[in-house]
Amino acid sequence: MVIGSNSTPYSMSFSAGSLLHYESVHLAALYLDLGNYRSVRKTVVAENLLQTRTQSTCMRICQEVLTRLQALNRDEIEFLVDCSHQEQPHLLWVAICRRYRFIGEFAVEVLREHHLNLKSRLGHEDFDLFFNKKSEWNPELDDLSTNTRNQLRWVLFKMLRELEYLNKQNHIQPPILSRKLLELLYRNNPEDVMCFPVNESDMKSTLR
């Protein structure tokens, strides 16, 4: 499922980076060449392929990207590498939603629901309301400091703007998903399409 198992504690380590589009595609291609993520990690760090100032930053970003890529199967990795620059961010968003249950649930329960209910703007208060609701049943969220919570909110909204699902005024902009991408998602897990702020009828129309 997109939003993961409800019994799984929330992982909130996504503050390590935003969409990481270039890095993700670069490491996905390297994975297809080398065949396993351990070799990818060793090569990236040894050769500083991410061109970071420090090795610790390289290791941190590399680890974050690889945990996201591991949420995709082989077909999806190949699609990510071969598809257009415009399609890649949408599949990366699916990987992020799979990797982080909190983001996956936010995408389905807040972002998509706002769009379906014709609420055009997504504000910080929507994140805070969602966070407070989830913290009632997930004590690990209560342990986060206010600064960490604000940082997570900032990173999530930055992702949504990079994806162009939100504009600068935080108005929701439904993406145009290609037929090939939708076919891939429906073939692997139809629930994944729910992480996009798109009407079901529009997606089915694309598939006709």
Residue frames as qw, qx, qy, qz and C-alpha x, y, z in Angstrom:
[[0.000, 0.885, 0.465, 0.000, 0.00, 0.00, 0.00],
 [0.297, 0.718, -0.052, 0.627, 1.05, 3.58, -0.52],
 [0.322, -0.762, 0.198, -0.526, 0.54, 4.53, 3.05],
 [0.262, 0.353, -0.833, 0.336, 2.14, 1.44, 4.52],
 [0.526, -0.366, -0.765, 0.062, 1.03, -0.65, 7.44],
 [0.342, -0.782, -0.067, -0.517, -0.85, 1.18, 10.17],
 [0.843, -0.519, -0.072, 0.118, 1.09, -0.84, 12.73],
 [0.719, 0.216, -0.065, 0.658, 4.42, 0.53, 11.51],
 [0.307, -0.737, -0.186, 0.573, 5.81, 3.45, 13.55],
 [0.396, 0.916, 0.063, 0.027, 6.25, 6.65, 11.61],
 [0.687, -0.109, 0.123, 0.708, 9.72, 7.32, 10.25],
 [0.087, 0.968, 0.196, -0.130, 10.28, 11.07, 10.16],
 [0.592, -0.412, 0.314, 0.618, 13.81, 11.17, 8.76],
 [0.528, 0.623, 0.429, 0.387, 12.74, 12.87, 5.53],
 [0.114, -0.973, 0.015, 0.201, 14.17, 16.15, 6.83],
 [0.639, -0.340, 0.446, 0.527, 17.46, 14.90, 5.33],
 [0.171, -0.107, 0.553, 0.809, 16.45, 16.17, 1.92],
 [0.524, 0.382, 0.133, -0.749, 13.67, 17.35, -0.36],
 [0.870, 0.381, 0.041, -0.308, 12.74, 15.74, -3.69],
 [0.432, -0.512, 0.680, 0.298, 16.39, 15.00, -4.65],
 [0.787, 0.543, 0.102, -0.274, 15.42, 14.55, -8.29],
 [0.474, 0.714, -0.515, -0.024, 18.88, 14.58, -9.90],
 [0.190, -0.494, 0.814, -0.238, 20.47, 12.50, -7.16],
 [0.739, 0.056, 0.574, -0.350, 17.73, 9.87, -7.29],
 [0.810, 0.560, -0.025, -0.173, 17.89, 9.35, -11.05],
 [0.279, 0.724, -0.625, 0.086, 21.70, 9.31, -10.98],
 [0.319, -0.362, 0.830, -0.281, 21.82, 6.64, -8.27],
 [0.824, 0.241, 0.379, -0.346, 19.03, 4.64, -9.91],
 [0.699, 0.644, -0.298, -0.094, 21.09, 4.44, -13.11],
 [0.067, 0.608, -0.762, 0.215, 24.12, 3.43, -11.09],
 [0.644, -0.134, 0.656, -0.371, 22.09, 0.70, -9.40],
 [0.870, 0.424, 0.101, -0.231, 21.12, -0.73, -12.79],
 [0.495, 0.694, -0.517, 0.079, 24.81, -0.77, -13.74],
 [0.003, 0.500, -0.783, 0.369, 26.17, -2.26, -10.50],
 [0.587, -0.132, -0.765, -0.229, 23.30, -4.54, -9.57],
 [0.565, -0.527, -0.595, 0.221, 23.05, -3.87, -5.82],
 [0.163, -0.943, -0.101, -0.273, 22.67, -0.95, -3.45],
 [0.719, -0.594, 0.116, 0.340, 25.73, -1.80, -1.35],
 [0.640, 0.107, 0.315, 0.693, 27.99, -1.28, -4.36],
 [0.121, 0.804, 0.296, 0.502, 26.16, 1.93, -5.21],
 [0.466, -0.883, -0.053, 0.006, 26.75, 3.29, -1.71],
 [0.737, -0.374, 0.227, 0.515, 30.45, 2.40, -1.77],
 [0.519, 0.363, 0.366, 0.682, 31.00, 3.96, -5.20],
 [0.038, -0.885, -0.274, -0.373, 29.08, 7.14, -4.43],
 [0.535, -0.836, 0.044, 0.116, 30.94, 7.78, -1.19],
 [0.753, -0.229, 0.290, 0.545, 34.39, 6.76, -2.48],
 [0.427, 0.285, 0.399, 0.760, 34.15, 8.95, -5.58],
 [0.033, 0.483, 0.320, -0.815, 31.94, 11.68, -4.09],
 [0.186, 0.326, 0.727, 0.575, 29.59, 11.34, -7.05],
 [0.083, -0.835, -0.544, -0.006, 27.10, 13.70, -5.42],
 [0.391, 0.477, -0.040, 0.786, 29.81, 16.38, -5.30],
 [0.478, -0.838, -0.245, -0.099, 29.13, 17.39, -1.71],
 [0.059, 0.845, -0.393, 0.358, 31.54, 19.41, 0.41],
 [0.322, -0.487, 0.746, -0.321, 31.93, 16.76, 3.09],
 [0.286, 0.067, -0.944, -0.149, 31.86, 12.98, 3.16],
 [0.123, 0.258, 0.802, -0.525, 29.26, 12.99, 5.93],
 [0.457, 0.441, 0.083, -0.768, 26.88, 15.01, 3.74],
 [0.430, 0.314, -0.712, -0.458, 27.48, 12.65, 0.84],
 [0.141, -0.038, -0.977, 0.153, 26.75, 9.64, 3.03],
 [0.259, 0.336, 0.590, -0.687, 23.60, 11.23, 4.45],
 [0.517, 0.443, -0.148, -0.718, 22.12, 12.15, 1.07],
 [0.362, 0.255, -0.851, -0.282, 23.14, 8.84, -0.47],
 [0.019, 0.126, 0.935, -0.332, 21.45, 6.92, 2.34],
 [0.393, 0.414, 0.374, -0.731, 18.27, 8.98, 2.01],
 [0.510, 0.424, -0.422, -0.618, 18.10, 8.46, -1.76],
 [0.280, 0.173, -0.937, -0.116, 18.77, 4.73, -1.54],
 [0.190, 0.214, 0.830, -0.479, 16.05, 4.15, 1.07],
 [0.515, 0.476, 0.119, -0.703, 13.60, 5.81, -1.30],
 [0.456, 0.414, -0.650, -0.445, 14.76, 3.85, -4.34],
 [0.037, 0.081, -0.987, 0.135, 14.41, 0.61, -2.39],
 [0.454, 0.331, 0.549, -0.619, 10.68, 1.33, -2.22],
 [0.619, 0.527, -0.232, -0.535, 10.55, 0.84, -6.01],
 [0.884, 0.005, 0.460, 0.079, 10.76, -2.49, -7.82],
 [0.509, -0.183, 0.546, 0.640, 13.06, -3.25, -10.73],
 [0.311, 0.601, 0.605, 0.420, 10.52, -2.28, -13.40],
 [0.111, -0.961, -0.251, 0.045, 9.92, 1.04, -11.69],
 [0.470, -0.635, 0.288, 0.541, 13.65, 1.74, -11.36],
 [0.463, 0.120, 0.615, 0.628, 14.09, 1.09, -15.08],
 [0.135, 0.810, 0.509, 0.259, 11.14, 3.34, -15.85],
 [0.306, -0.894, -0.068, 0.320, 12.60, 6.08, -13.65],
 [0.468, -0.423, 0.438, 0.640, 15.88, 6.02, -15.54],
 [0.329, 0.191, 0.698, 0.606, 14.36, 5.82, -19.02],
 [0.108, 0.796, 0.595, 0.030, 11.29, 8.05, -18.75],
 [0.252, 0.730, 0.107, 0.626, 11.13, 11.77, -19.44],
 [0.248, 0.147, -0.439, 0.851, 12.40, 14.45, -17.09],
 [0.435, -0.288, -0.014, -0.853, 8.78, 15.50, -16.54],
 [0.826, -0.235, -0.419, -0.294, 7.64, 12.00, -15.53],
 [0.568, 0.164, -0.661, 0.462, 10.48, 11.24, -13.12],
 [0.120, -0.277, 0.467, -0.831, 9.32, 13.45, -10.22],
 [0.747, -0.199, -0.087, -0.629, 5.91, 11.75, -10.11],
 [0.877, -0.014, -0.478, 0.043, 7.47, 8.32, -9.65],
 [0.351, 0.252, -0.569, 0.699, 9.86, 9.73, -7.05],
 [0.434, -0.317, 0.210, -0.816, 6.82, 11.03, -5.19],
 [0.896, -0.140, -0.294, -0.303, 5.37, 7.51, -5.17],
 [0.700, 0.142, -0.566, 0.412, 8.66, 6.21, -3.73],
 [0.022, 0.312, -0.440, 0.842, 8.60, 8.87, -1.03],
 [0.667, -0.268, 0.022, -0.695, 4.99, 8.08, -0.14],
 [0.906, -0.055, -0.417, -0.046, 5.83, 4.40, 0.14],
 [0.543, 0.231, -0.543, 0.598, 8.97, 5.06, 2.16],
 [0.007, 0.049, -0.485, 0.873, 7.36, 7.48, 4.61],
 [0.106, -0.516, -0.850, -0.027, 3.93, 6.46, 5.87],
 [0.070, -0.632, -0.344, 0.691, 3.37, 9.95, 7.29],
 [0.094, 0.376, -0.367, -0.846, 3.84, 11.56, 3.85],
 [0.106, -0.155, -0.887, -0.422, 1.79, 8.88, 2.13],
 [0.094, -0.607, -0.757, 0.223, -1.12, 9.44, 4.47],
 [0.014, -0.599, -0.098, 0.794, -0.80, 13.22, 4.16],
 [0.056, 0.168, -0.622, -0.763, -0.90, 12.88, 0.37],
 [0.177, -0.338, -0.879, -0.287, -4.04, 10.77, 0.44],
 [0.238, -0.632, -0.687, 0.266, -5.92, 12.24, 3.38],
 [0.119, -0.726, -0.155, 0.660, -5.05, 15.92, 2.99],
 [0.052, -0.380, 0.477, 0.791, -3.58, 16.84, -0.41],
 [0.055, -0.179, -0.852, -0.488, -5.85, 14.61, -2.53],
 [0.075, -0.625, -0.751, 0.198, -8.92, 15.22, -0.37],
 [0.022, -0.611, -0.077, 0.788, -8.46, 18.98, -0.65],
 [0.064, 0.201, -0.611, -0.763, -8.38, 18.67, -4.43],
 [0.109, -0.329, -0.904, -0.252, -11.40, 16.37, -4.59],
 [0.133, -0.707, -0.618, 0.318, -13.37, 18.68, -2.30],
 [0.298, 0.767, 0.253, 0.508, -12.44, 21.73, -4.39],
 [0.438, -0.864, 0.018, 0.248, -10.32, 23.29, -1.64],
 [0.659, 0.705, -0.098, 0.245, -7.74, 24.98, -3.79],
 [0.100, 0.776, -0.470, 0.409, -5.27, 26.05, -1.10],
 [0.865, -0.238, -0.389, 0.209, -3.12, 23.88, 1.16],
 [0.077, -0.863, 0.251, -0.431, -1.79, 25.80, 4.15],
 [0.248, 0.366, -0.771, 0.459, 0.63, 25.16, 6.99],
 [0.522, -0.193, 0.452, -0.697, -2.38, 24.90, 9.28],
 [0.901, 0.127, -0.207, -0.360, -3.49, 21.82, 7.31],
 [0.602, 0.324, -0.673, 0.283, -0.17, 20.15, 8.08],
 [0.082, -0.315, 0.634, -0.701, -0.42, 21.09, 11.75],
 [0.743, -0.084, 0.170, -0.642, -3.96, 19.77, 12.03],
 [0.885, 0.211, -0.398, -0.121, -2.95, 16.50, 10.35],
 [0.396, 0.381, -0.694, 0.465, 0.14, 16.19, 12.56],
 [0.337, -0.275, 0.533, -0.726, -1.85, 16.75, 15.75],
 [0.866, 0.017, -0.039, -0.499, -4.45, 14.21, 14.67],
 [0.823, 0.260, -0.500, 0.070, -1.83, 11.55, 13.99],
 [0.179, 0.437, -0.665, 0.578, 0.10, 12.27, 17.18],
 [0.668, -0.310, 0.254, -0.627, -2.95, 11.22, 19.22],
 [0.983, 0.002, 0.083, -0.166, -2.40, 7.63, 18.10],
 [0.829, 0.345, -0.194, 0.395, 1.34, 7.69, 17.38],
 [0.537, -0.814, -0.040, 0.218, 3.37, 8.66, 20.45],
 [0.697, -0.053, 0.209, 0.683, 6.60, 8.88, 18.46],
 [0.224, 0.682, 0.282, 0.636, 5.28, 12.12, 16.96],
 [0.424, -0.886, -0.156, -0.105, 4.83, 13.68, 20.41],
 [0.755, -0.435, 0.086, 0.484, 8.54, 13.21, 21.05],
 [0.532, 0.436, 0.225, 0.690, 9.49, 15.57, 18.20],
 [0.229, -0.444, -0.217, 0.839, 10.52, 19.10, 19.11],
 [0.337, 0.818, 0.294, -0.363, 8.72, 22.11, 17.71],
 [0.041, 0.713, -0.487, -0.503, 11.79, 22.95, 15.61],
 [0.244, -0.102, 0.920, 0.288, 11.86, 19.45, 14.12],
 [0.368, 0.578, 0.711, -0.155, 8.16, 19.57, 13.38],
 [0.247, 0.858, 0.011, -0.451, 8.54, 22.93, 11.63],
 [0.081, -0.535, 0.707, 0.456, 11.49, 21.59, 9.63],
 [0.338, 0.172, 0.915, 0.134, 9.49, 18.56, 8.50],
 [0.353, 0.761, 0.465, -0.282, 6.64, 20.81, 7.42],
 [0.107, 0.804, -0.304, -0.500, 9.05, 23.04, 5.50],
 [0.189, -0.300, 0.857, 0.374, 10.62, 20.06, 3.72],
 [0.381, 0.404, 0.832, -0.012, 7.25, 18.55, 2.79],
 [0.324, 0.849, 0.254, -0.332, 5.94, 21.81, 1.35],
 [0.023, -0.685, 0.539, 0.491, 9.24, 22.28, -0.50],
 [0.333, 0.004, 0.908, 0.252, 8.78, 18.84, -2.08],
 [0.375, 0.643, 0.654, -0.131, 5.26, 19.71, -3.18],
 [0.208, 0.878, -0.072, -0.426, 6.49, 22.92, -4.81],
 [0.163, -0.468, 0.755, 0.430, 9.34, 21.12, -6.55],
 [0.333, 0.250, 0.899, 0.133, 6.77, 18.66, -7.87],
 [0.171, -0.054, -0.276, -0.944, 4.61, 21.66, -8.87],
 [0.273, -0.496, -0.822, -0.060, 1.67, 20.17, -6.99],
 [0.211, -0.836, -0.349, 0.368, 1.67, 23.50, -5.13],
 [0.411, 0.708, 0.053, 0.571, 2.44, 26.92, -6.53],
 [0.318, 0.250, -0.402, 0.821, 4.13, 29.74, -4.59],
 [0.412, -0.332, 0.122, -0.840, 0.79, 30.73, -3.09],
 [0.224, -0.078, 0.919, -0.314, 0.21, 27.12, -1.92],
 [0.728, 0.281, 0.069, -0.622, -2.61, 26.55, -4.38],
 [0.681, -0.060, 0.726, 0.072, -2.95, 22.93, -5.50],
 [0.434, 0.570, -0.433, -0.547, -2.03, 22.20, -9.12],
 [0.913, 0.051, 0.382, -0.135, -3.12, 18.75, -10.35],
 [0.227, -0.486, 0.698, 0.474, -0.33, 17.03, -12.30],
 [0.778, 0.419, -0.213, -0.415, -0.70, 15.57, -15.77],
 [0.588, -0.349, 0.729, 0.029, 0.26, 11.91, -15.47],
 [0.341, 0.404, -0.671, -0.520, 1.30, 10.04, -18.59],
 [0.901, 0.029, -0.183, -0.392, -0.42, 6.90, -19.80],
 [0.697, 0.287, -0.619, 0.222, 2.78, 4.86, -19.36],
 [0.017, 0.318, -0.648, 0.692, 3.24, 5.97, -15.77],
 [0.666, -0.134, 0.238, -0.694, -0.37, 5.24, -14.87],
 [0.891, 0.143, -0.377, -0.211, -0.19, 1.81, -16.50],
 [0.470, 0.321, -0.700, 0.432, 2.93, 1.05, -14.47],
 [0.215, -0.247, 0.560, -0.761, 1.33, 2.12, -11.20],
 [0.794, -0.030, 0.050, -0.605, -1.97, 0.35, -11.80],
 [0.811, 0.226, -0.538, -0.044, -0.08, -2.81, -12.73],
 [0.413, 0.237, -0.704, 0.527, 2.02, -2.81, -9.57],
 [0.173, -0.404, -0.720, 0.537, -0.31, -1.28, -6.98],
 [0.024, 0.666, 0.508, 0.546, -3.43, 0.68, -7.97],
 [0.409, -0.815, -0.354, 0.209, -3.55, 2.37, -4.55],
 [0.534, -0.221, 0.076, 0.813, -0.41, 4.33, -5.42],
 [0.153, 0.488, 0.407, 0.757, -2.37, 6.66, -7.69],
 [0.355, -0.817, -0.449, -0.064, -4.17, 8.00, -4.62],
 [0.539, -0.493, -0.101, 0.676, -1.08, 9.94, -3.58],
 [0.237, 0.146, 0.337, 0.900, -1.64, 12.38, -6.45],
 [0.230, 0.474, 0.387, -0.757, -4.07, 15.34, -6.32],
 [0.229, 0.133, -0.651, -0.711, -5.91, 14.05, -9.38],
 [0.736, 0.077, 0.228, -0.632, -9.50, 12.94, -9.97],
 [0.585, -0.045, 0.808, 0.058, -10.02, 9.25, -10.64],
 [0.638, 0.658, 0.379, -0.130, -12.04, 10.09, -13.76],
 [0.244, 0.885, -0.339, -0.206, -9.11, 12.05, -15.21],
 [0.293, -0.480, 0.817, 0.126, -6.75, 9.13, -14.71],
 [0.628, 0.249, 0.736, -0.034, -9.16, 6.67, -16.27],
 [0.515, 0.821, 0.102, -0.224, -9.63, 9.03, -19.18],
 [0.026, 0.769, -0.599, -0.222, -5.87, 9.02, -19.76],
 [0.414, -0.221, 0.882, 0.049, -5.87, 5.22, -19.82],
 [0.708, 0.492, 0.421, -0.284, -8.58, 4.96, -22.48]]
